[in-house]
Every structure is written in C-alpha cells, then in structure tokens.
Amino acid sequence: GAEIDAAHLIAEAHMRGLQAMAEAGSGVPPATLVKIQRDCAYIGRLCQNAVGRLVEALGAGGLSDDNDVQMNQADLKGVCAHLTMGWDANGAPYGKHLMGV
C-alpha cells in the first residue's frame, strides 16, 4: 500500500505542476520533462513491486489465468515494458541532464 500511495503522490505532484504551467501559458521546460519521464518510469516500478508482493503472497494457489492479481501483474508488466515506461530509457536522459551531457 505504501508503494501505491507513493506512486499516487508523485503522479499528483506532477499533475499539479503541469496544470500550473498550462494555466500560466508556459511550456514544459526540458528539465521538468526529463524529470517527469523518469518519475513515470519509477511509478511503474513502484506499482510492479506492489503487485509482485501480492503475487508472492498468493503462492502457488494464485497461479491461474482467472486470478485477477495474476492478470493485473501481466498487464502491468506489459505497460512497463513499453519504451516510454522503461527505467533505463527514462533514467539515462535524466542523468545526462543532471551531468550536462
């Protein structure tokens, strides 16, 4: 639950920031964009960790195609496998930005 709450707080903070930029009529600075991209990938990791713990808690009894937890884990893994959600694909540009590369 803590990981899901943390993911939610990160997403909400970015949404508030983007809303404020939109209301001010300003664009999204490149530094903010790479941070949002990094954080979106991190949100995916937090959610995968949380669902992974549920899967482990179910044990072998939860290994069926009609189990909602299993299906949600498969869906989440698919979403997080997309390039826009990949940790390396989004963490590296943020690191380069911080280093001025």
C-alpha positions as CSV (number, residue, x, y, z in Angstrom):
1,G,0.0,0.0,0.0
2,A,2.8,2.4,0.8
3,E,4.3,2.0,-2.7
4,I,0.9,2.6,-4.3
5,D,0.4,5.7,-2.1
6,A,3.9,7.0,-3.1
7,A,3.3,6.4,-6.8
8,H,0.0,8.3,-6.4
9,L,1.6,11.3,-4.6
10,I,4.4,11.5,-7.3
11,A,1.8,11.5,-10.1
12,E,-0.4,14.1,-8.4
13,A,2.6,16.4,-7.8
14,H,3.4,16.3,-11.5
15,M,-0.2,16.9,-12.5
16,R,-0.4,19.9,-10.3
17,G,2.8,21.3,-11.7
18,L,1.7,20.7,-15.3
19,Q,-1.7,22.3,-14.6
20,A,0.0,25.4,-13.2
21,M,2.2,25.6,-16.3
22,A,-0.8,25.3,-18.5
23,E,-2.7,27.9,-16.6
24,A,0.3,30.3,-16.8
25,G,0.5,29.6,-20.6
26,S,4.1,28.4,-20.3
27,G,5.6,25.4,-21.9
28,V,7.2,22.5,-20.1
29,P,11.0,23.1,-19.6
30,P,13.2,20.3,-20.8
31,A,14.5,19.7,-17.2
32,T,10.9,19.2,-16.0
33,L,10.1,16.9,-18.9
34,V,13.0,14.5,-18.3
35,K,12.2,14.5,-14.5
36,I,8.5,13.6,-15.3
37,Q,9.6,10.9,-17.7
38,R,12.0,9.5,-15.0
39,D,9.3,9.6,-12.4
40,C,6.7,7.9,-14.7
41,A,9.1,5.0,-15.1
42,Y,9.6,5.0,-11.3
43,I,5.9,5.0,-10.7
44,G,5.7,1.9,-12.9
45,R,8.4,0.2,-10.8
46,L,6.6,1.0,-7.6
47,C,3.4,-0.5,-8.9
48,Q,5.2,-3.6,-10.2
49,N,6.8,-4.1,-6.8
50,A,3.5,-3.8,-5.0
51,V,1.6,-6.2,-7.3
52,G,4.6,-8.6,-7.2
53,R,4.3,-8.8,-3.4
54,L,0.6,-9.7,-3.8
55,V,1.5,-12.5,-6.3
56,E,4.1,-13.8,-3.8
57,A,1.6,-13.8,-1.0
58,L,-0.8,-15.8,-3.1
59,G,1.7,-18.6,-3.5
60,A,1.0,-21.5,-5.9
61,G,-2.7,-21.2,-5.2
62,G,-2.8,-18.0,-7.2
63,L,-1.3,-19.4,-10.3
64,S,-4.4,-19.4,-12.6
65,D,-5.4,-17.5,-15.6
66,D,-8.7,-16.4,-13.9
67,N,-6.9,-14.8,-11.0
68,D,-7.2,-11.0,-11.1
69,V,-3.9,-10.4,-9.4
70,Q,-2.1,-12.6,-12.0
71,M,-3.8,-10.8,-14.8
72,N,-3.1,-7.4,-13.4
73,Q,0.6,-8.3,-13.0
74,A,0.7,-9.4,-16.6
75,D,-0.9,-6.2,-17.8
76,L,1.4,-4.0,-15.6
77,K,4.5,-5.8,-16.9
78,G,3.3,-5.2,-20.4
79,V,2.7,-1.5,-19.8
80,C,6.1,-1.1,-18.1
81,A,7.9,-2.9,-20.9
82,H,6.9,-0.1,-23.3
83,L,9.8,2.2,-24.1
84,T,8.0,5.2,-22.6
85,M,7.9,3.5,-19.2
86,G,11.3,1.8,-19.2
87,W,13.6,2.7,-16.2
88,D,16.8,2.7,-18.3
89,A,15.2,4.5,-21.2
90,N,14.0,7.3,-18.9
91,G,16.6,7.3,-16.2
92,A,19.5,7.8,-18.6
93,P,18.3,11.1,-20.1
94,Y,17.6,12.5,-16.6
95,G,21.2,11.6,-15.6
96,K,22.6,13.1,-18.7
97,H,20.6,16.3,-18.0
98,L,22.0,16.5,-14.4
99,M,25.5,16.0,-15.7
100,G,25.1,18.5,-18.5
101,V,25.7,15.9,-21.2
